[in-house]
Amino acid sequence: MNLTRLMALGILARGPRHGHQIRRDAEITNVGEWGGVSVGALYRELHRMEEEGLVEPLRSERVGKRPARTIYEITAEGFRELHILWEQAIADLHPSPDPLGVALLFAYANAGESEDIARLLRARRQTIAIVLERLSADRERLDARGVLPANVRAVMRRGEMHLNAELAWHAEFDDVLSAPDADIKPTRCMDTEPSE
């Protein structure tokens, strides 16, 4: 799914904007980090959507000595594409790869490597806790100022809930690693014959 396109069309659905304004919205919300949007590909995507008839230039404007900027608006075809992307995004239950799952599932750990895995997971857990603390503080601060729309609050809470679930999983996996009979081996699915 093209998340850059989804973001840009969603912003343009609220009204005409130039690419810099769309990029600024993306940077303010940090959607590149938590949402997987490729902010660097925004201008290329705007040109591609123009070629496809999803957006069209409305006008150019120049402010001071800055270069002229093209103001885009979404077309009827763009609204149709936006609705298709919404449906796909909302229905997608597996929105991203799981590198941690792959690393742990196919880990081969002798005693020294088990310690390395535990050390890396402790560092990951600490990072998640810091990110969670910052996200919660940001949401609470913006909420207290009364500037947090309900949909943004809900997305931030969803992020907090995901991080809390990840921390709970880390606690469970710590127990697995610290068990005296911990059996951390590579998955042997490929090595065994199917049962009859």
Rosetta blueprint (number, residue, H / E / L):
1 M L
2 N L
3 L H
4 T H
5 R H
6 L H
7 M H
8 A H
9 L H
10 G H
11 I H
12 L H
13 A L
14 R L
15 G L
16 P L
17 R E
18 H E
19 G H
20 H H
21 Q H
22 I H
23 R H
24 R H
25 D H
26 A H
27 E H
28 I H
29 T H
30 N L
31 V H
32 G H
33 E H
34 W H
35 G L
36 G L
37 V L
38 S L
39 V H
40 G H
41 A H
42 L H
43 Y H
44 R H
45 E H
46 L H
47 H H
48 R H
49 M H
50 E H
51 E H
52 E L
53 G L
54 L L
55 V E
56 E E
57 P E
58 L E
59 R E
60 S E
61 E E
62 R L
63 V L
64 G L
65 K L
66 R L
67 P L
68 A L
69 R E
70 T E
71 I E
72 Y E
73 E E
74 I E
75 T L
76 A H
77 E H
78 G H
79 F H
80 R H
81 E H
82 L H
83 H H
84 I H
85 L H
86 W H
87 E H
88 Q H
89 A H
90 I H
91 A H
92 D L
93 L L
94 H L
95 P L
96 S L
97 P L
98 D L
99 P H
100 L H
101 G H
102 V H
103 A H
104 L H
105 L H
106 F L
107 A L
108 Y L
109 A L
110 N L
111 A H
112 G H
113 E H
114 S H
115 E H
116 D H
117 I H
118 A H
119 R H
120 L H
121 L H
122 R H
123 A H
124 R H
125 R H
126 Q H
127 T H
128 I H
129 A H
130 I H
131 V H
132 L H
133 E H
134 R H
135 L H
136 S H
137 A H
138 D H
139 R H
140 E H
141 R H
142 L H
143 D H
144 A H
145 R H
146 G L
147 V L
148 L L
149 P L
150 A H
151 N H
152 V H
153 R H
154 A H
155 V H
156 M H
157 R H
158 R H
159 G H
160 E H
161 M H
162 H H
163 L H
164 N H
165 A H
166 E H
167 L H
168 A H
169 W H
170 H H
171 A H
172 E H
173 F H
174 D H
175 D H
176 V H
177 L H
178 S H
179 A L
180 P L
181 D L
182 A L
183 D L
184 I L
185 K L
186 P L
187 T L
188 R L
189 C L
190 M L
191 D L
192 T L
193 E L
194 P L
195 S L
196 E L
